[in-house]
């Protein structure tokens, strides 16, 4: 009986794994390699992972002067709410605040709005008010604090005060929330080039607000890893809660 149950369990697991499907977005040239988005779905067509894959040589020969934005379309076969597109932003000199995030790093923006909507964000003139509109308390995350101003084509960044860089340590990776019009519009794992080059695996909890204003799938973790066989770095949202 024990042997039968073991075989049955193995067959059931194999069947479940066989029904997992990974869909890929369009490849975008990054460095000497490329990056692309991907979505892994289970047999019930629910997301298991939403991520970005960067080839190992994508970290080589990156621009050294100005920030570079790479727009990564979502796979056309999927429509996982609330995700509309992803940007990969390379910051060769980091950015403010000085002494905290001014090291070479990538910003992985998982946007809940379209690229067209994002491009319309200026955070200047009449757009300054919606850019800095205070979210309702239920949409905020405990121990997160806002930046002093909004960022054009992005929104209002809120940083995690529990991260090492605000507690006597240094910045290697962190999770930032972005808001516009009083609503969360992106999740942003921010990771140093040095940490990616180390190929260290990391899985970190994402602290969430009490409620998101829109229905969809919201991750409890983000994972950074490197596949030695495929020579690919991945930054992944996973372990989703469903909000109706």
C-alpha positions in Angstrom: 0.0 0.0 0.0 2.8 2.4 0.9 4.5 1.7 -2.5 1.2 2.3 -4.3 0.6 5.6 -2.5 4.2 6.7 -3.3 3.8 5.9 -7.0 0.4 7.7 -7.0 1.8 10.8 -5.4 4.6 10.9 -7.9 2.2 10.5 -10.8 0.0 13.3 -9.4 3.0 15.6 -8.9 4.2 14.9 -12.4 0.8 15.6 -13.9 0.6 18.9 -11.9 4.0 20.0 -13.1 3.2 19.0 -16.6 0.4 21.6 -16.6 2.6 24.4 -15.5 3.2 26.7 -18.5 5.7 29.6 -18.8 4.9 32.4 -21.2 7.6 34.8 -22.4 7.6 38.5 -23.3 9.6 40.0 -26.2 13.4 40.0 -25.8 15.0 43.4 -25.2 18.7 44.0 -25.7 20.5 44.8 -22.4 24.3 45.1 -22.2 25.8 42.3 -24.3 22.7 40.1 -23.7 19.0 40.5 -23.3 16.1 40.7 -20.9 12.5 39.6 -21.1 9.4 39.3 -18.9 7.8 36.0 -18.1 4.7 34.6 -16.4 4.5 31.0 -15.1 0.9 29.7 -14.8 -0.4 26.6 -13.0 -2.9 24.1 -14.3 -5.8 26.3 -13.1 -4.4 29.2 -15.1 -3.3 31.1 -12.0 0.1 32.8 -11.7 2.9 31.1 -9.9 5.6 33.6 -10.9 5.8 37.0 -12.6 9.4 37.9 -13.3 12.2 39.3 -15.4 15.0 37.1 -16.8 18.4 38.7 -17.7 21.1 36.7 -19.4 24.5 36.7 -17.7 26.0 38.8 -20.4 23.2 41.3 -20.0 25.2 42.6 -17.0 28.3 43.3 -19.2 28.9 46.5 -21.2 26.1 48.4 -19.6 25.9 52.2 -20.2 28.3 54.0 -17.8 27.0 57.6 -17.9 23.2 58.0 -17.9 20.3 56.0 -16.6 18.9 53.6 -19.2 15.2 52.5 -19.3 14.3 49.2 -20.9 10.6 48.6 -21.4 9.6 44.9 -21.1 6.2 44.0 -22.5 4.2 41.4 -20.7 3.7 38.1 -22.6 0.8 38.5 -25.1 -0.7 35.1 -24.0 -1.4 36.2 -20.5 -3.5 38.9 -18.7 -2.7 38.7 -15.1 -4.2 41.6 -13.2 -3.1 44.1 -12.2 0.2 43.9 -14.1 0.4 45.9 -17.4 4.1 46.2 -18.2 7.5 46.1 -16.6 10.5 48.4 -16.9 14.1 47.6 -16.1 16.0 50.8 -15.2 19.8 50.7 -15.1 21.3 53.4 -12.8 25.1 53.4 -13.4 25.7 55.9 -10.6 22.6 55.1 -8.5 20.3 57.9 -7.4 19.2 59.9 -4.3 19.3 59.8 -1.4 23.0 60.3 -1.5 24.9 57.8 0.6 22.0 55.3 0.5 21.2 54.4 -3.1 24.1 56.0 -5.0 25.6 52.6 -6.0 25.2 51.0 -9.5 21.9 49.1 -9.4 18.8 48.0 -11.3 15.2 49.1 -10.6 12.6 46.4 -11.6 9.3 48.2 -11.9 6.2 45.9 -12.1 3.6 48.4 -13.2 -0.2 48.2 -12.6 -0.8 50.9 -15.3 -0.1 50.9 -19.0 3.0 52.3 -20.5 0.9 55.1 -22.0 -0.5 56.0 -18.6 3.0 56.0 -17.1 4.4 58.2 -19.8 1.8 60.8 -19.0 3.0 61.2 -15.4 5.0 64.4 -15.1 4.7 65.2 -11.4 4.9 68.9 -12.4 2.4 71.7 -12.7 -1.2 70.4 -12.5 0.2 66.8 -12.2 2.0 67.5 -9.0 -1.1 67.1 -6.9 -2.1 63.6 -8.1 1.5 62.6 -8.0 1.7 63.4 -4.3 -1.8 62.5 -3.3 -1.8 60.8 0.0 -3.1 57.3 -0.2 -5.8 56.1 2.3 -4.3 54.4 5.3 -5.4 50.9 4.2 -3.4 51.2 1.0 -0.2 52.0 2.9 2.4 49.6 4.3 3.6 49.9 7.9 7.1 51.3 8.3 7.3 52.7 4.7 8.0 56.4 4.2 7.6 58.6 1.1 10.3 60.3 -0.9 10.3 64.2 -0.9 8.8 64.4 -4.5 7.3 62.5 -7.3 9.4 61.2 -10.2 8.3 61.8 -13.8 7.1 58.7 -15.7 7.1 56.8 -12.4 5.2 58.3 -9.5 5.8 58.7 -5.8 8.3 56.2 -4.3 7.9 54.9 -0.7 10.9 53.2 0.8 11.1 50.4 3.4 12.5 51.9 6.7 13.2 48.3 7.9 15.7 47.7 5.2 19.4 47.4 6.2 20.4 50.7 4.5 18.3 52.6 7.0 19.5 50.6 10.0 23.3 50.8 9.9 23.8 48.4 7.0 24.2 48.9 3.3 21.9 48.6 0.3 22.0 45.4 -1.6 18.3 44.8 -2.4 15.1 46.3 -1.2 11.4 46.5 -2.2 9.8 49.9 -3.0 6.1 50.8 -3.4 5.1 53.4 -6.0 1.9 55.5 -5.8 0.0 57.9 -8.1 -3.4 59.4 -7.6 -3.4 58.0 -4.1 -3.2 54.4 -5.5 -0.4 51.9 -5.6 0.8 51.7 -9.2 4.0 49.6 -9.0 6.1 47.2 -7.0 9.8 47.7 -7.4 12.5 45.3 -6.3 15.7 47.4 -6.4 19.0 45.4 -6.6 22.6 46.4 -6.8 24.7 45.2 -9.7 27.2 43.7 -7.2 24.5 41.6 -5.6 23.3 40.2 -9.0 26.9 39.5 -10.0 27.4 37.5 -6.7 24.7 35.1 -8.0 23.5 34.7 -4.4 20.0 33.4 -4.1 17.6 35.5 -2.0 13.9 35.2 -1.2 12.5 38.1 0.7 9.0 38.8 2.2 6.9 41.6 0.7 5.0 43.4 3.4 1.6 44.4 2.0 -1.1 47.0 2.8 -4.3 45.9 4.5 -6.0 46.1 1.1 -5.2 47.0 -2.5 -7.7 49.2 -4.3 -8.0 46.9 -7.3 -8.6 43.2 -7.6 -5.7 40.9 -8.8 -2.8 38.8 -7.6 -0.4 40.4 -5.1 2.9 38.7 -4.2 4.0 37.8 -0.7 7.6 37.3 -1.7 10.2 38.3 -4.3 13.1 36.1 -5.3 16.5 36.7 -6.9 18.3 33.8 -8.3 20.8 32.6 -11.0 20.4 29.5 -13.1 23.9 28.1 -13.6 22.8 25.8 -16.4 21.0 28.5 -18.5 23.2 31.4 -17.3 20.2 33.5 -16.6 19.4 35.9 -13.7 15.8 36.1 -12.6 13.9 38.5 -10.4 10.5 37.1 -9.6 7.3 38.0 -7.8 5.7 34.9 -6.3 3.4 33.3 -3.6 0.4 35.4 -4.6 -2.6 36.4 -2.5 -5.8 36.9 -4.5 -7.8 40.0 -3.9 -11.3 40.0 -5.4 
